[in-house]
């Protein structure tokens, strides 16, 4: 997995106006990921931040 075995299944994804998606970060809990996405989404830019669960069986 590359992160020392720690499971970080929750992703914050940024989607821009053109539909391009970029992973912003990985988090242990959904609540933590949602807090980060909420802070980023509230900064007034035109990006959309979403929380998704990664498929940990392929990670």
C-alpha angles and dihedrals in degrees: 000000000000097000100090093269095297112141113232103168100158117087132194109212125193117209118193130206091271092056095253113147127210130182109238099182149329124240139187096229136035090231091057092048091048091051091053093045090049093052092048094044091052096059095090100248125131096249125109118222119202135178119228134173114238120224098252093192091072097038 
